[in-house]
Amino acid sequence: MVAFDFIENKKHEEIGLIAQEAETIVPKIVSRDPENPDGYLHIDYTALVPYLIKAIQELNQKIEKMEKTIA
């Protein structure tokens, strides 16, 4: 997660992900605009949600397993 100002609009700070980094982990959520000659990348944050849910589920399973080991 990073905080940044858009180059065109420095009126407020945004929070998001670096598309190049996200693309190496979950390439399906990153796209390029073929009509944009600058090659800007776009992150589909809605498409990221199922991956986040799965990660939370896996972490909860690990926590439950650790709690059983401690108890």
N, C-alpha and C positions, 0 to 999 in steps of 0.2 A: 504494500500500500504506500502510495506517495501523495504528497500535496503539491499542487502546481498551479501556475497561472497560464491560461491559454495565451498564445502569442498574439492573437488578434484582439483579445478582450481581457485586459488586466484589471477588470472591475472587481472581480472576486476570485477567491481561491477555490479550486476544485480538489477533490480527493478521488483517487482511482488507482488503476494498475498500469504498469508499463507494458504496452502491447507486445513488444518484442520478448519480454520475459514471460508473459502469459502464454504466448504462442509456443514456447518451448515445452510448456507443461500441458496445456490443453489447446492444441491447435484449432480445434473446431469452433472455438469462441472468437477467434480473430479473423477479420476479413480485410481485404484491400478494396478501395473504391477504384474500379477500372477507369472511371471518368476523371479521376483526380490525378493530374500529372505529377504532383508532389509525392505520391505514394503513401499518403497517410494511412495508418492502420486503425481499425475500429474494433472495439471489444463489445461483444453482445453480452451484457451483464445478465440478462434474463437467461441466456443459455448456460451461464456459469452456475446458476442456483442449484440444479440437480447435483453437480459435482460437489458443491459445498455441503449439501444435505448428506450425501454419501460419506464425506469426510467426517462430519459430525457423528453419524451413526457408527462409523468405525472407531472413532475416539471414545464414544460412550461404551462400546463393547470392551475396549481395552481397560477403561476405568473400572467397569464392573468386574472384570477378571482380576484386576489388581486388588480391588476391595475384598473379593472372596479370598484371595491369598493372604491378605493382612488379617482378616477376621478369624 
